[in-house]
Amino acid sequence: MPRFTAARLTGVLLSLVAASSPINADQQPDQQWPHHGNNQAETRYAQASQINTETIGQLGLAWHFRFDRPRGVEATPIMVGDTLYVSGPWGLVYALDARTGELRWQHDPQVEPGKGAVSCCDVVNRGVAVADGKVFVGTLDGRLQALDATSGALLWETLTVDPQQPYSITGAPRVANGLVMIGNGGAEFGVRGYISAYDSASGVLKWRFYTVPGNPNDPADGAVSDTPLAQLASPTWQGQWWTLGGGGTVWDSMAFDPESGLFYFGVGNGSPHDRDLRSPGGGDNLFLSSIIAVRADTGEYVWHYQTTPGDSWDYTATQHMILTELTLNGVERKVLLQAPKNGFFYVLDRLTGELLSADNYVPTSWATHIDSASGRPVEVPGARYPESQPALVTPSQIGGHNWQPMALNPQTGLVYIPAQQSTAFMQKATDTTVRPGRWNTGVQDHPMPTSAEAIKQAKSGFKGFLLAWDPVTQQERWRVEHPGPWNGGVLTTGGSLVFQGVGGGGLHAYDARDGKPLWQSDTWLDILGGPISYVLDGEQYIAAAAGFGSSMHLTASLLLPRRGMSVPGGVFVWKLGGRQSMPAIPERPEAPPLPAVQASPTQLQSGAQLFTRYCMVCHGAGAVAGGGIPDLRYSPYLQSDELFRLPLLQGTLQQRGMPSFADTLNGEDVSSIRRYIIDSAGNTLGN
């Protein structure tokens, strides 16, 4: 069932309803940005109104700061006191003077470059948490670190994962009641998900909640999740899922309600994606694609709601959650809002998990609607891509809304969603051999055609837009169309503004009431994480981190309005009257002469399939890289078979993060990949 509330908790929940008072964004401190979503309700609303619909035209760049290294940038900055704390690629942390951008200190977690090979979607970090004079950050290789907020000195660190397994951390930690909560990623590589809570003063583990049952023949985990896994989750799994990991990683969204003491986290997709492979015989596979509420102090299970039972489409529920109050049918309800990847917008009672309403905010071909009585989606026949039959699925695996955070403005009552509309074929993989350290999704990879007409057609199937959604009526109020998908997170303010990073266009501002475009500042680098607002010395600032990278930049930059380059990102900060010039745009290198190659259509097809399975996740569809990772079309190794085999079969670039594929590919495989890259480059270079 999508929703479950333990009967023994009924009395406690009733007392919480009686004792608690509303979470109200208007009551949060407004001079700073102390939490990931500004407040623990994660509304991403700032009251400050000095920058408003009348003054927005005076907004100019105040300062900018460059990171040390290229690769993906997805962080939401944190501002406490007069210091801006922001994380960059590889989890480096920078403490900057919030007035001037002067570097106060910098911390490098010293992650081994090879760890990038088992990170699903680039070596990104979505931000830090700041509390009690400490800065908390998760590292790509699975450590949780506490730094002195004044000096950056390492105070403690703890390893949160099994280092022998392909786990990673890209999400921002949260702090609640003296505990630091952190999850992990790695479902595509075959891990078992969980979330952990550590004492913020010492780093000692306080509780852990696993989201997928383990091997039933093994002893229980001794974790707080043992009982709900045994009673609720285990009966919903079939076969030997534990040999494939199971998935269910908690890689991003969390929220905390200090009034009730409940902590909420979203759970990701299964490992592998195809349920028929993961759990032969079916089943809902709890707690995949679910929102789970636990007691923050102990991790004790309270309720869950599963957005996509038995997920086969990579429809995670790790998307941003917002806690607020809504008047529904004349009754004020304490609610949790989420627009997960599956295309439906959910309003849940945040104390009980009861479904209050759900409607699709983008077209959904896999399900017609959410049944209000059961809370389950009503699936369309054939959407689960039966054996050897591909299904055209909307949304695609990138979702109607991905990790980029949405925002709620209490003045308009609207939620602003970085939405996207996409369609893709899904088909069972012809080869389901599990290869350790590689992607093992159980879904067939389809090479991207690289002709100009094919690319144009593919782009037409991927659209992005800023969507203003009324959570009470479950209706769209307005939208702003963008040039492509994969746009940034959202900030909304008391100045009746909505700020969003737009792919290929930098930071944009819109009227929160009707979506009218009011302002743009092109940073050239893409802004994916959420912008923030803070006030110092009576001046309001808008800040955002920018850079090229992330999953779409790496795997499908051909579909984006602007292709990035391997240059460092950084932080951009604006204020009224700001007069600093934007950094110069680096020149793209000239395309080198391509070596001659003879290849039959069969050889090219073989190379395309091998490249798509093993290389595309880093080097891009059609061998068109999107930033951070080297573009293979420019590679000197492309000049001969002998050179091209060195990194792939002899591991000559392992110290730079490029793993050897000698355990997977042979010499002819590598030659086929090289021939495909050269052929693709002939179509795409210069475009």
C-alpha angles and dihedrals in degrees: 000000000000094000132040130171117185111241092222089062096058096095093046092049092050090053090050091054091052096045104040129087127207124283102237123189089204090066095057122104108267106191093074139030100232101163136046091257093029090254130035089254085066095227095144089214123139120193095210111118106177086105103055143142090288099045101034092100089067093058112120139163112283098181144330135208128203123220120227099240139038126236132089125338119199105147130133106214121233121217120199124164101336098321128101113211117197137163126220136188116324089019097284109164124215127193110201135183101255092215100049110010093242111158112247097177142337132209127201115194090202098231116186109250092231090067089077089071091069097041109106101215112017132298092289133147121202097206151286135273122230125202139140094006093308135108114213123202136170116224126220091245093056106267125133112214133193116205130189104256092217101045106015091236115156108252099177142336134194132192107238099185142045102267090209090064125073095253123145138177121223101147130093118254121235128216122217130164094345094312130111114216122203135166131186146224136229106108093133088058096048113265135143114245131229144150125229136200121210132189105260093217099050110012092239114153111250102175143347130202119199115206099201127046117250130222105316089216092061125080117269117274094247086232131130088254095063096097100044090045092052096042102035113015108038095061089057095060130078136192123007100318093156091070088064096044098247095232120219095147119179096221104154136348123077136150137182131212106201092189096061097024091234122144120201130201135174123230126218138223130300128266108261102023095225109082092203088064097037098044111013108202094038131252136162092268099217132237096020116116091008141131111229128195119202137166105270095219097051109014089237112164116250107164145330138203121200113211096188115024113208091004115210099163104064089254099162125190091212092106122120117291125204127200117209145127124266132182106230120179089346095307125106110231131190102231146181118216126203137166102193127186094272092077100248125113112221130204111191132178099250095210098051108016092239114159108240098174143338133185135161115265092187130026113286120198096174096062133021098211146325113271106235095210099051098022089227127130116249101232126216113237112257095020090116090067101241121221112309091349117109118215125211102227131194121223097034122218091284088066136218086278125011131189096305104112125247125212140220123217113201090201095061098024088226132132114218112213128192089223132178138188118217140156129199140168116251121196136166113264116256090214115044097172109142111233114192114235093017134094109279107180102141089229123116116250115226118203116236113244109233104204115117092245093049092050091049091051092048091051091053089063094057118067132169131199145160106248124201106205129189105217093194098055094025091229137128114251099184143331139205115213117224130204092252146344128284102060128164138274123274139248123188126190146193087256088075091253137134118201123197137165109238120203109252092007112066121223120352132188126207137184105263091217101056109000096250109166109243110165145004135191115187110215090175087220114086120253109217105156120069121281117232138209128218138164127225127172090352094306124116117221132194115207134184138169117231139186145123120271140067128118100301094043090052101040106027112016087141087075096051127091093238130027115217133221135223096271130125119264126214149168126300122195127189134191137168108285094014109159107179116127122241116254115264117266110246117238117251112239119250116261111257122231109275118233117244115258135179116210136159121228088254092054092047091050091050090050091048092053093047093046092048093051101042109018110028097077089068108019100040140247111300088014089282107139120211105205139309096029116080115263104240092208087071096042119126087212088070092073096085142007090243093055094043091054094056098079096032100046105018099036096230092157100044092113088060092052100265108128125213116252095198091119091056111026134049131206095271091049090055092048090052091052091050092050090050093050092051092048092047092048090056088061101039110033110105093021 
